[in-house]
């Protein structure tokens, strides 16, 4: 392994997936995992301590970094769109 591999798409994706998986396991909820992915775990830990983890909508709105707040909202919006699209049945194109 060497740092140049970070520019390789497959390596970059594998490391990103592994990192996000570790954050999801650590936090147990998507919102703080995304906050940690975007702004770092130490900041996320401080925000959870300050704002609480009971109400995730409140947690996201209290994040002082606009970029991180918007990142979480965009990922959640995209997740909802893809969930809806992937759950739709294929149309029946049979002629019979």
Secondary structure, 3 states (H helix, E strand, C coil): CCHHHHHCHHHHHHHHHHHHHHHHHHHCCHHHHHHHHHHCHHHHHHHHHHHCCCCHHHHHHHCCCHHHHHHHHHHHHHHHHHHHHHHCCCCCCCCC
